[in-house]
């Protein structure tokens, strides 16, 4: 799935986003692009679960 994460603006943000996603699915495949504010995630977790954990981490996301 692809997520738009407006608050992800740098490499540190991308690491925080990756850490939050991995807390739900440790085996998730994650490709972040802070410049475009996008993350591509291959996971078995639901988009709702990812959106919740990202919002809790300060990175609200929308699926695109």
CHARMM-style PDB file with segment names, atoms N, HN, CA, C and O in Angstrom:
ATOM      1  N   UNK     1       0.844  -1.177   0.000  1.00  0.00      PROA
ATOM      2  CA  UNK     1       0.000   0.000   0.000  1.00  0.00      PROA
ATOM      3  C   UNK     1       0.885   1.234   0.000  1.00  0.00      PROA
ATOM      4  O   UNK     1       2.040   1.190   0.423  1.00  0.00      PROA
ATOM      5  N   UNK     2       0.323   2.333  -0.481  1.00  0.00      PROA
ATOM      6  HN  UNK     2      -0.616   2.368  -0.824  1.00  0.00      PROA
ATOM      7  CA  UNK     2       1.047   3.597  -0.479  1.00  0.00      PROA
ATOM      8  C   UNK     2       0.396   4.550   0.511  1.00  0.00      PROA
ATOM      9  O   UNK     2      -0.828   4.668   0.578  1.00  0.00      PROA
ATOM     10  N   UNK     3       1.235   5.219   1.269  1.00  0.00      PROA
ATOM     11  HN  UNK     3       2.229   5.123   1.214  1.00  0.00      PROA
ATOM     12  CA  UNK     3       0.763   6.155   2.279  1.00  0.00      PROA
ATOM     13  C   UNK     3       1.335   7.539   2.016  1.00  0.00      PROA
ATOM     14  O   UNK     3       2.514   7.681   1.691  1.00  0.00      PROA
ATOM     15  N   UNK     4       0.506   8.542   2.156  1.00  0.00      PROA
ATOM     16  HN  UNK     4      -0.451   8.427   2.420  1.00  0.00      PROA
ATOM     17  CA  UNK     4       0.963   9.940   2.095  1.00  0.00      PROA
ATOM     18  C   UNK     4       1.109  10.403   3.538  1.00  0.00      PROA
ATOM     19  O   UNK     4       0.151  10.357   4.310  1.00  0.00      PROA
ATOM     20  N   UNK     5       2.316  10.851   3.901  1.00  0.00      PROA
ATOM     21  HN  UNK     5       3.093  10.888   3.274  1.00  0.00      PROA
ATOM     22  CA  UNK     5       2.623  11.248   5.274  1.00  0.00      PROA
ATOM     23  C   UNK     5       3.178  12.668   5.238  1.00  0.00      PROA
ATOM     24  O   UNK     5       4.373  12.876   5.025  1.00  0.00      PROA
ATOM     25  N   UNK     6       2.298  13.635   5.448  1.00  0.00      PROA
ATOM     26  HN  UNK     6       1.328  13.466   5.621  1.00  0.00      PROA
ATOM     27  CA  UNK     6       2.672  15.050   5.320  1.00  0.00      PROA
ATOM     28  C   UNK     6       3.799  15.459   6.268  1.00  0.00      PROA
ATOM     29  O   UNK     6       4.629  16.291   5.900  1.00  0.00      PROA
ATOM     30  N   UNK     7       3.850  14.902   7.469  1.00  0.00      PROA
ATOM     31  HN  UNK     7       3.176  14.226   7.768  1.00  0.00      PROA
ATOM     32  CA  UNK     7       4.845  15.316   8.466  1.00  0.00      PROA
ATOM     33  C   UNK     7       6.212  14.663   8.263  1.00  0.00      PROA
ATOM     34  O   UNK     7       7.157  14.991   8.981  1.00  0.00      PROA
ATOM     35  N   UNK     8       6.338  13.752   7.306  1.00  0.00      PROA
ATOM     36  HN  UNK     8       5.571  13.485   6.723  1.00  0.00      PROA
ATOM     37  CA  UNK     8       7.616  13.086   7.057  1.00  0.00      PROA
ATOM     38  C   UNK     8       8.419  13.941   6.072  1.00  0.00      PROA
ATOM     39  O   UNK     8       8.189  13.897   4.864  1.00  0.00      PROA
ATOM     40  N   UNK     9       9.363  14.720   6.609  1.00  0.00      PROA
ATOM     41  HN  UNK     9       9.550  14.756   7.591  1.00  0.00      PROA
ATOM     42  CA  UNK     9      10.085  15.674   5.771  1.00  0.00      PROA
ATOM     43  C   UNK     9      11.589  15.430   5.691  1.00  0.00      PROA
ATOM     44  O   UNK     9      12.280  16.114   4.935  1.00  0.00      PROA
ATOM     45  N   UNK    10      12.115  14.464   6.460  1.00  0.00      PROA
ATOM     46  HN  UNK    10      11.555  13.908   7.074  1.00  0.00      PROA
ATOM     47  CA  UNK    10      13.565  14.243   6.469  1.00  0.00      PROA
ATOM     48  C   UNK    10      13.873  12.777   6.769  1.00  0.00      PROA
ATOM     49  O   UNK    10      12.972  11.975   7.019  1.00  0.00      PROA
ATOM     50  N   UNK    11      15.144  12.450   6.741  1.00  0.00      PROA
ATOM     51  HN  UNK    11      15.876  13.101   6.538  1.00  0.00      PROA
ATOM     52  CA  UNK    11      15.566  11.080   7.020  1.00  0.00      PROA
ATOM     53  C   UNK    11      15.219  10.625   8.429  1.00  0.00      PROA
ATOM     54  O   UNK    11      14.874   9.462   8.640  1.00  0.00      PROA
ATOM     55  N   UNK    12      15.308  11.531   9.392  1.00  0.00      PROA
ATOM     56  HN  UNK    12      15.589  12.475   9.221  1.00  0.00      PROA
ATOM     57  CA  UNK    12      14.944  11.189  10.769  1.00  0.00      PROA
ATOM     58  C   UNK    12      13.472  10.848  10.875  1.00  0.00      PROA
ATOM     59  O   UNK    12      13.085   9.920  11.584  1.00  0.00      PROA
ATOM     60  N   UNK    13      12.653  11.610  10.162  1.00  0.00      PROA
ATOM     61  HN  UNK    13      12.967  12.364   9.585  1.00  0.00      PROA
ATOM     62  CA  UNK    13      11.213  11.321  10.128  1.00  0.00      PROA
ATOM     63  C   UNK    13      10.974   9.950   9.505  1.00  0.00      PROA
ATOM     64  O   UNK    13      10.159   9.169   9.995  1.00  0.00      PROA
ATOM     65  N   UNK    14      11.686   9.669   8.429  1.00  0.00      PROA
ATOM     66  HN  UNK    14      12.348  10.304   8.031  1.00  0.00      PROA
ATOM     67  CA  UNK    14      11.526   8.385   7.746  1.00  0.00      PROA
ATOM     68  C   UNK    14      11.888   7.234   8.672  1.00  0.00      PROA
ATOM     69  O   UNK    14      11.227   6.196   8.654  1.00  0.00      PROA
ATOM     70  N   UNK    15      12.932   7.404   9.482  1.00  0.00      PROA
ATOM     71  HN  UNK    15      13.469   8.247   9.497  1.00  0.00      PROA
ATOM     72  CA  UNK    15      13.302   6.355  10.442  1.00  0.00      PROA
ATOM     73  C   UNK    15      12.209   6.166  11.487  1.00  0.00      PROA
ATOM     74  O   UNK    15      11.912   5.037  11.878  1.00  0.00      PROA
ATOM     75  N   UNK    16      11.607   7.268  11.941  1.00  0.00      PROA
ATOM     76  HN  UNK    16      11.848   8.185  11.623  1.00  0.00      PROA
ATOM     77  CA  UNK    16      10.518   7.177  12.916  1.00  0.00      PROA
ATOM     78  C   UNK    16       9.298   6.480  12.320  1.00  0.00      PROA
ATOM     79  O   UNK    16       8.645   5.676  12.986  1.00  0.00      PROA
ATOM     80  N   UNK    17       8.999   6.794  11.067  1.00  0.00      PROA
ATOM     81  HN  UNK    17       9.529   7.447  10.526  1.00  0.00      PROA
ATOM     82  CA  UNK    17       7.879   6.152  10.373  1.00  0.00      PROA
ATOM     83  C   UNK    17       8.149   4.650  10.240  1.00  0.00      PROA
ATOM     84  O   UNK    17       7.268   3.832  10.504  1.00  0.00      PROA
ATOM     85  N   UNK    18       9.364   4.296   9.833  1.00  0.00      PROA
ATOM     86  HN  UNK    18      10.079   4.961   9.618  1.00  0.00      PROA
ATOM     87  CA  UNK    18       9.734   2.888   9.684  1.00  0.00      PROA
ATOM     88  C   UNK    18       9.610   2.158  11.018  1.00  0.00      PROA
ATOM     89  O   UNK    18       9.081   1.048  11.074  1.00  0.00      PROA
ATOM     90  N   UNK    19      10.094   2.774  12.083  1.00  0.00      PROA
ATOM     91  HN  UNK    19      10.524   3.675  12.038  1.00  0.00      PROA
ATOM     92  CA  UNK    19      10.023   2.167  13.411  1.00  0.00      PROA
ATOM     93  C   UNK    19       8.561   1.950  13.822  1.00  0.00      PROA
ATOM     94  O   UNK    19       8.222   0.899  14.367  1.00  0.00      PROA
ATOM     95  N   UNK    20       7.709   2.924  13.568  1.00  0.00      PROA
ATOM     96  HN  UNK    20       7.984   3.778  13.126  1.00  0.00      PROA
ATOM     97  CA  UNK    20       6.290   2.805  13.933  1.00  0.00      PROA
ATOM     98  C   UNK    20       5.636   1.662  13.158  1.00  0.00      PROA
ATOM     99  O   UNK    20       4.897   0.866  13.735  1.00  0.00      PROA
ATOM    100  N   UNK    21       5.904   1.579  11.859  1.00  0.00      PROA
ATOM    101  HN  UNK    21       6.505   2.226  11.390  1.00  0.00      PROA
ATOM    102  CA  UNK    21       5.312   0.511  11.040  1.00  0.00      PROA
ATOM    103  C   UNK    21       5.819  -0.851  11.499  1.00  0.00      PROA
ATOM    104  O   UNK    21       5.051  -1.809  11.580  1.00  0.00      PROA
ATOM    105  N   UNK    22       7.106  -0.935  11.798  1.00  0.00      PROA
ATOM    106  HN  UNK    22       7.730  -0.156  11.733  1.00  0.00      PROA
ATOM    107  CA  UNK    22       7.682  -2.220  12.237  1.00  0.00      PROA
ATOM    108  C   UNK    22       7.149  -2.644  13.611  1.00  0.00      PROA
ATOM    109  O   UNK    22       7.225  -3.822  13.960  1.00  0.00      PROA
ATOM    110  N   UNK    23       6.614  -1.704  14.394  1.00  0.00      PROA
ATOM    111  HN  UNK    23       6.552  -0.746  14.110  1.00  0.00      PROA
ATOM    112  CA  UNK    23       6.029  -2.091  15.684  1.00  0.00      PROA
ATOM    113  C   UNK    23       4.735  -2.881  15.467  1.00  0.00      PROA
ATOM    114  O   UNK    23       4.317  -3.638  16.343  1.00  0.00      PROA
ATOM    115  N   UNK    24       4.110  -2.707  14.317  1.00  0.00      PROA
ATOM    116  HN  UNK    24       4.450  -2.092  13.606  1.00  0.00      PROA
ATOM    117  CA  UNK    24       2.896  -3.454  13.973  1.00  0.00      PROA
ATOM    118  C   UNK    24       3.252  -4.718  13.193  1.00  0.00      PROA
ATOM    119  O   UNK    24       2.676  -5.782  13.424  1.00  0.00      PROA
ATOM    120  N   UNK    25       4.204  -4.594  12.269  1.00  0.00      PROA
ATOM    121  HN  UNK    25       4.672  -3.730  12.082  1.00  0.00      PROA
ATOM    122  CA  UNK    25       4.630  -5.718  11.436  1.00  0.00      PROA
ATOM    123  C   UNK    25       6.145  -5.688  11.284  1.00  0.00      PROA
ATOM    124  O   UNK    25       6.675  -4.978  10.429  1.00  0.00      PROA
ATOM    125  N   UNK    26       6.849  -6.467  12.124  1.00  0.00      PROA
ATOM    126  HN  UNK    26       6.418  -7.044  12.819  1.00  0.00      PROA
ATOM    127  CA  UNK    26       8.318  -6.457  12.084  1.00  0.00      PROA
ATOM    128  C   UNK    26       8.906  -6.870  10.737  1.00  0.00      PROA
ATOM    129  O   UNK    26      10.059  -6.553  10.443  1.00  0.00      PROA
ATOM    130  N   UNK    27       8.122  -7.575   9.914  1.00  0.00      PROA
ATOM    131  HN  UNK    27       7.185  -7.832  10.153  1.00  0.00      PROA
ATOM    132  CA  UNK    27       8.618  -8.062   8.626  1.00  0.00      PROA
ATOM    133  C   UNK    27       8.167  -7.212   7.448  1.00  0.00      PROA
ATOM    134  O   UNK    27       8.337  -7.612   6.296  1.00  0.00      PROA
ATOM    135  N   UNK    28       7.601  -6.057   7.720  1.00  0.00      PROA
ATOM    136  HN  UNK    28       7.463  -5.732   8.656  1.00  0.00      PROA
ATOM    137  CA  UNK    28       7.091  -5.194   6.644  1.00  0.00      PROA
ATOM    138  C   UNK    28       8.226  -4.722   5.748  1.00  0.00      PROA
ATOM    139  O   UNK    28       9.324  -4.415   6.212  1.00  0.00      PROA
ATOM    140  N   UNK    29       7.936  -4.674   4.460  1.00  0.00      PROA
ATOM    141  HN  UNK    29       7.044  -4.924   4.083  1.00  0.00      PROA
ATOM    142  CA  UNK    29       8.862  -4.067   3.504  1.00  0.00      PROA
ATOM    143  C   UNK    29       8.481  -2.602   3.377  1.00  0.00      PROA
ATOM    144  O   UNK    29       7.344  -2.281   3.032  1.00  0.00      PROA
ATOM    145  N   UNK    30       9.422  -1.715   3.652  1.00  0.00      PROA
ATOM    146  HN  UNK    30      10.346  -1.976   3.932  1.00  0.00      PROA
ATOM    147  CA  UNK    30       9.109  -0.284   3.710  1.00  0.00      PROA
ATOM    148  C   UNK    30      10.084   0.495   2.843  1.00  0.00      PROA
ATOM    149  O   UNK    30      11.300   0.344   2.962  1.00  0.00      PROA
ATOM    150  N   UNK    31       9.532   1.331   1.969  1.00  0.00      PROA
ATOM    151  HN  UNK    31       8.545   1.453   1.873  1.00  0.00      PROA
ATOM    152  CA  UNK    31      10.341   2.225   1.146  1.00  0.00      PROA
ATOM    153  C   UNK    31       9.802   3.637   1.381  1.00  0.00      PROA
ATOM    154  O   UNK    31       8.664   3.940   1.023  1.00  0.00      PROA
ATOM    155  N   UNK    32      10.621   4.493   1.979  1.00  0.00      PROA
ATOM    156  HN  UNK    32      11.546   4.247   2.270  1.00  0.00      PROA
ATOM    157  CA  UNK    32      10.177   5.850   2.280  1.00  0.00      PROA
ATOM    158  C   UNK    32      10.814   6.848   1.330  1.00  0.00      PROA
ATOM    159  O   UNK    32      11.935   6.658   0.858  1.00  0.00      PROA
ATOM    160  N   UNK    33      10.070   7.920   1.058  1.00  0.00      PROA
ATOM    161  HN  UNK    33       9.159   8.074   1.442  1.00  0.00      PROA
ATOM    162  CA  UNK    33      10.561   9.006   0.214  1.00  0.00      PROA
ATOM    163  C   UNK    33      10.155  10.321   0.893  1.00  0.00      PROA
ATOM    164  O   UNK    33       9.100  10.877   0.586  1.00  0.00      PROA
ATOM    165  N   UNK    34      11.002  10.820   1.825  1.00  0.00      PROA
ATOM    166  HN  UNK    34      11.858  10.368   2.073  1.00  0.00      PROA
ATOM    167  CA  UNK    34      10.645  12.047   2.547  1.00  0.00      PROA
ATOM    168  C   UNK    34      10.401  13.245   1.637  1.00  0.00      PROA
ATOM    169  O   UNK    34       9.540  14.071   1.939  1.00  0.00      PROA
ATOM    170  N   UNK    35      11.134  13.363   0.532  1.00  0.00      PROA
ATOM    171  HN  UNK    35      11.834  12.692   0.287  1.00  0.00      PROA
ATOM    172  CA  UNK    35      10.963  14.504  -0.362  1.00  0.00      PROA
ATOM    173  C   UNK    35       9.553  14.539  -0.945  1.00  0.00      PROA
ATOM    174  O   UNK    35       8.965  15.609  -1.104  1.00  0.00      PROA
ATOM    175  N   UNK    36       9.015  13.360  -1.264  1.00  0.00      PROA
ATOM    176  HN  UNK    36       9.493  12.490  -1.135  1.00  0.00      PROA
ATOM    177  CA  UNK    36       7.667  13.272  -1.825  1.00  0.00      PROA
ATOM    178  C   UNK    36       6.614  13.042  -0.734  1.00  0.00      PROA
ATOM    179  O   UNK    36       5.410  13.076  -0.992  1.00  0.00      PROA
ATOM    180  N   UNK    37       7.102  12.808   0.496  1.00  0.00      PROA
ATOM    181  HN  UNK    37       8.079  12.780   0.706  1.00  0.00      PROA
ATOM    182  CA  UNK    37       6.228  12.515   1.641  1.00  0.00      PROA
ATOM    183  C   UNK    37       5.370  11.275   1.399  1.00  0.00      PROA
ATOM    184  O   UNK    37       4.178  11.245   1.706  1.00  0.00      PROA
ATOM    185  N   UNK    38       6.019  10.254   0.837  1.00  0.00      PROA
ATOM    186  HN  UNK    38       6.987  10.279   0.587  1.00  0.00      PROA
ATOM    187  CA  UNK    38       5.341   8.999   0.532  1.00  0.00      PROA
ATOM    188  C   UNK    38       6.071   7.831   1.151  1.00  0.00      PROA
ATOM    189  O   UNK    38       7.289   7.860   1.328  1.00  0.00      PROA
ATOM    190  N   UNK    39       5.303   6.794   1.482  1.00  0.00      PROA
ATOM    191  HN  UNK    39       4.314   6.771   1.339  1.00  0.00      PROA
ATOM    192  CA  UNK    39       5.877   5.537   1.939  1.00  0.00      PROA
ATOM    193  C   UNK    39       5.149   4.408   1.229  1.00  0.00      PROA
ATOM    194  O   UNK    39       3.919   4.380   1.178  1.00  0.00      PROA
ATOM    195  N   UNK    40       5.921   3.480   0.682  1.00  0.00      PROA
ATOM    196  HN  UNK    40       6.920   3.503   0.724  1.00  0.00      PROA
ATOM    197  CA  UNK    40       5.351   2.266   0.097  1.00  0.00      PROA
ATOM    198  C   UNK    40       5.607   1.148   1.101  1.00  0.00      PROA
ATOM    199  O   UNK    40       6.737   0.929   1.538  1.00  0.00      PROA
ATOM    200  N   UNK    41       4.536   0.447   1.456  1.00  0.00      PROA
ATOM    201  HN  UNK    41       3.618   0.624   1.102  1.00  0.00      PROA
ATOM    202  CA  UNK    41       4.640  -0.566   2.502  1.00  0.00      PROA
ATOM    203  C   UNK    41       4.054  -1.879   2.012  1.00  0.00      PROA
ATOM    204  O   UNK    41       2.920  -1.926   1.536  1.00  0.00      PROA
ATOM    205  N   UNK    42       4.838  -2.947   2.133  1.00  0.00      PROA
ATOM    206  HN  UNK    42       5.759  -2.909   2.520  1.00  0.00      PROA
ATOM    207  CA  UNK    42       4.344  -4.299   1.895  1.00  0.00      PROA
ATOM    208  C   UNK    42       4.196  -4.944   3.260  1.00  0.00      PROA
ATOM    209  O   UNK    42       5.182  -5.195   3.953  1.00  0.00      PROA
ATOM    210  N   UNK    43       2.943  -5.210   3.639  1.00  0.00      PROA
ATOM    211  HN  UNK    43       2.143  -5.006   3.075  1.00  0.00      PROA
ATOM    212  CA  UNK    43       2.673  -5.686   4.989  1.00  0.00      PROA
ATOM    213  C   UNK    43       1.421  -6.541   5.024  1.00  0.00      PROA
ATOM    214  O   UNK    43       0.579  -6.481   4.127  1.00  0.00      PROA
ATOM    215  N   UNK    44       1.315  -7.334   6.072  1.00  0.00      PROA
ATOM    216  HN  UNK    44       1.999  -7.382   6.800  1.00  0.00      PROA
ATOM    217  CA  UNK    44       0.092  -8.095   6.307  1.00  0.00      PROA
ATOM    218  C   UNK    44      -0.836  -7.327   7.251  1.00  0.00      PROA
ATOM    219  O   UNK    44      -1.975  -7.737   7.471  1.00  0.00      PROA
ATOM    220  N   UNK    45      -0.354  -6.226   7.804  1.00  0.00      PROA
ATOM    221  HN  UNK    45       0.572  -5.894   7.625  1.00  0.00      PROA
ATOM    222  CA  UNK    45      -1.170  -5.406   8.706  1.00  0.00      PROA
ATOM    223  C   UNK    45      -2.192  -4.604   7.895  1.00  0.00      PROA
ATOM    224  O   UNK    45      -1.979  -4.306   6.720  1.00  0.00      PROA
ATOM    225  N   UNK    46      -3.290  -4.269   8.540  1.00  0.00      PROA
ATOM    226  HN  UNK    46      -3.463  -4.511   9.494  1.00  0.00      PROA
ATOM    227  CA  UNK    46      -4.322  -3.485   7.858  1.00  0.00      PROA
ATOM    228  C   UNK    46      -3.905  -2.020   7.760  1.00  0.00      PROA
ATOM    229  O   UNK    46      -3.079  -1.538   8.536  1.00  0.00      PROA
ATOM    230  N   UNK    47      -4.492  -1.329   6.792  1.00  0.00      PROA
ATOM    231  HN  UNK    47      -5.163  -1.720   6.162  1.00  0.00      PROA
ATOM    232  CA  UNK    47      -4.188   0.094   6.654  1.00  0.00      PROA
ATOM    233  C   UNK    47      -4.655   0.859   7.884  1.00  0.00      PROA
ATOM    234  O   UNK    47      -4.035   1.849   8.272  1.00  0.00      PROA
ATOM    235  N   UNK    48      -5.736   0.410   8.495  1.00  0.00      PROA
ATOM    236  HN  UNK    48      -6.240  -0.394   8.180  1.00  0.00      PROA
ATOM    237  CA  UNK    48      -6.248   1.061   9.711  1.00  0.00      PROA
ATOM    238  C   UNK    48      -5.224   0.956  10.840  1.00  0.00      PROA
ATOM    239  O   UNK    48      -4.986   1.925  11.560  1.00  0.00      PROA
ATOM    240  N   UNK    49      -4.619  -0.229  10.993  1.00  0.00      PROA
ATOM    241  HN  UNK    49      -4.812  -1.017  10.408  1.00  0.00      PROA
ATOM    242  CA  UNK    49      -3.615  -0.423  12.044  1.00  0.00      PROA
ATOM    243  C   UNK    49      -2.401   0.465  11.792  1.00  0.00      PROA
ATOM    244  O   UNK    49      -1.863   1.060  12.726  1.00  0.00      PROA
ATOM    245  N   UNK    50      -1.965   0.558  10.536  1.00  0.00      PROA
ATOM    246  HN  UNK    50      -2.401   0.075   9.777  1.00  0.00      PROA
ATOM    247  CA  UNK    50      -0.812   1.403  10.216  1.00  0.00      PROA
ATOM    248  C   UNK    50      -1.130   2.872  10.447  1.00  0.00      PROA
ATOM    249  O   UNK    50      -0.313   3.604  11.006  1.00  0.00      PROA
ATOM    250  N   UNK    51      -2.311   3.309  10.022  1.00  0.00      PROA
ATOM    251  HN  UNK    51      -2.974   2.714   9.568  1.00  0.00      PROA
ATOM    252  CA  UNK    51      -2.683   4.703  10.214  1.00  0.00      PROA
ATOM    253  C   UNK    51      -2.743   5.051  11.693  1.00  0.00      PROA
ATOM    254  O   UNK    51      -2.346   6.150  12.081  1.00  0.00      PROA
ATOM    255  N   UNK    52      -3.233   4.135  12.526  1.00  0.00      PROA
ATOM    256  HN  UNK    52      -3.555   3.243  12.210  1.00  0.00      PROA
ATOM    257  CA  UNK    52      -3.321   4.397  13.966  1.00  0.00      PROA
ATOM    258  C   UNK    52      -1.933   4.541  14.575  1.00  0.00      PROA
ATOM    259  O   UNK    52      -1.675   5.504  15.298  1.00  0.00      PROA
ATOM    260  N   UNK    53      -1.036   3.602  14.295  1.00  0.00      PROA
ATOM    261  HN  UNK    53      -1.245   2.821  13.707  1.00  0.00      PROA
ATOM    262  CA  UNK    53       0.297   3.652  14.893  1.00  0.00      PROA
ATOM    263  C   UNK    53       1.079   4.860  14.379  1.00  0.00      PROA
ATOM    264  O   UNK    53       1.855   5.451  15.129  1.00  0.00      PROA
ATOM    265  N   UNK    54       0.889   5.230  13.128  1.00  0.00      PROA
ATOM    266  HN  UNK    54       0.258   4.749  12.519  1.00  0.00      PROA
ATOM    267  CA  UNK    54       1.578   6.412  12.596  1.00  0.00      PROA
ATOM    268  C   UNK    54       1.021   7.691  13.212  1.00  0.00      PROA
ATOM    269  O   UNK    54       1.778   8.608  13.531  1.00  0.00      PROA
ATOM    270  N   UNK    55      -0.288   7.758  13.381  1.00  0.00      PROA
ATOM    271  HN  UNK    55      -0.904   7.014  13.122  1.00  0.00      PROA
ATOM    272  CA  UNK    55      -0.873   8.939  14.022  1.00  0.00      PROA
ATOM    273  C   UNK    55      -0.368   9.067  15.457  1.00  0.00      PROA
ATOM    274  O   UNK    55      -0.045  10.164  15.913  1.00  0.00      PROA
ATOM    275  N   UNK    56      -0.302   7.935  16.169  1.00  0.00      PROA
ATOM    276  HN  UNK    56      -0.564   7.044  15.799  1.00  0.00      PROA
ATOM    277  CA  UNK    56       0.200   7.951  17.552  1.00  0.00      PROA
ATOM    278  C   UNK    56       1.653   8.422  17.611  1.00  0.00      PROA
ATOM    279  O   UNK    56       2.078   9.015  18.602  1.00  0.00      PROA
ATOM    280  N   UNK    57       2.418   8.153  16.541  1.00  0.00      PROA
ATOM    281  HN  UNK    57       2.073   7.671  15.735  1.00  0.00      PROA
ATOM    282  CA  UNK    57       3.827   8.550  16.488  1.00  0.00      PROA
ATOM    283  C   UNK    57       3.999   9.994  15.998  1.00  0.00      PROA
ATOM    284  O   UNK    57       5.118  10.504  15.939  1.00  0.00      PROA
ATOM    285  N   UNK    58       2.891  10.644  15.651  1.00  0.00      PROA
ATOM    286  HN  UNK    58       1.982  10.230  15.699  1.00  0.00      PROA
ATOM    287  CA  UNK    58       2.973  12.034  15.185  1.00  0.00      PROA
ATOM    288  C   UNK    58       3.095  12.178  13.675  1.00  0.00      PROA
ATOM    289  O   UNK    58       3.463  13.239  13.171  1.00  0.00      PROA
ATOM    290  N   UNK    59       2.783  11.106  12.958  1.00  0.00      PROA
ATOM    291  HN  UNK    59       2.484  10.244  13.367  1.00  0.00      PROA
ATOM    292  CA  UNK    59       2.874  11.104  11.497  1.00  0.00      PROA
ATOM    293  C   UNK    59       1.565  10.616  10.880  1.00  0.00      PROA
ATOM    294  O   UNK    59       1.517   9.522  10.317  1.00  0.00      PROA
ATOM    295  N   UNK    60       0.503  11.419  10.982  1.00  0.00      PROA
ATOM    296  HN  UNK    60       0.542  12.307  11.440  1.00  0.00      PROA
ATOM    297  CA  UNK    60      -0.768  10.982  10.397  1.00  0.00      PROA
ATOM    298  C   UNK    60      -0.607  10.684   8.909  1.00  0.00      PROA
ATOM    299  O   UNK    60       0.057  11.421   8.179  1.00  0.00      PROA
ATOM    300  N   UNK    61      -1.225   9.594   8.480  1.00  0.00      PROA
ATOM    301  HN  UNK    61      -1.764   8.996   9.073  1.00  0.00      PROA
ATOM    302  CA  UNK    61      -1.060   9.133   7.097  1.00  0.00      PROA
ATOM    303  C   UNK    61      -2.411   8.890   6.451  1.00  0.00      PROA
ATOM    304  O   UNK    61      -3.394   8.564   7.118  1.00  0.00      PROA
ATOM    305  N   UNK    62      -2.433   9.056   5.138  1.00  0.00      PROA
ATOM    306  HN  UNK    62      -1.635   9.321   4.597  1.00  0.00      PROA
ATOM    307  CA  UNK    62      -3.607   8.692   4.360  1.00  0.00      PROA
ATOM    308  C   UNK    62      -3.169   7.722   3.278  1.00  0.00      PROA
ATOM    309  O   UNK    62      -2.076   7.844   2.725  1.00  0.00      PROA
ATOM    310  N   UNK    63      -4.024   6.763   2.982  1.00  0.00      PROA
ATOM    311  HN  UNK    63      -4.912   6.664   3.431  1.00  0.00      PROA
ATOM    312  CA  UNK    63      -3.701   5.818   1.908  1.00  0.00      PROA
ATOM    313  C   UNK    63      -4.002   6.470   0.569  1.00  0.00      PROA
ATOM    314  O   UNK    63      -4.953   7.239   0.431  1.00  0.00      PROA
ATOM    315  N   UNK    64      -3.165   6.144  -0.420  1.00  0.00      PROA
ATOM    316  HN  UNK    64      -2.393   5.519  -0.308  1.00  0.00      PROA
ATOM    317  CA  UNK    64      -3.393   6.683  -1.762  1.00  0.00      PROA
ATOM    318  C   UNK    64      -3.389   5.567  -2.769  1.00  0.00      PROA
ATOM    319  OT1 UNK    64      -3.564   5.811  -3.962  1.00  0.00      PROA
TER     320      UNK     64
END
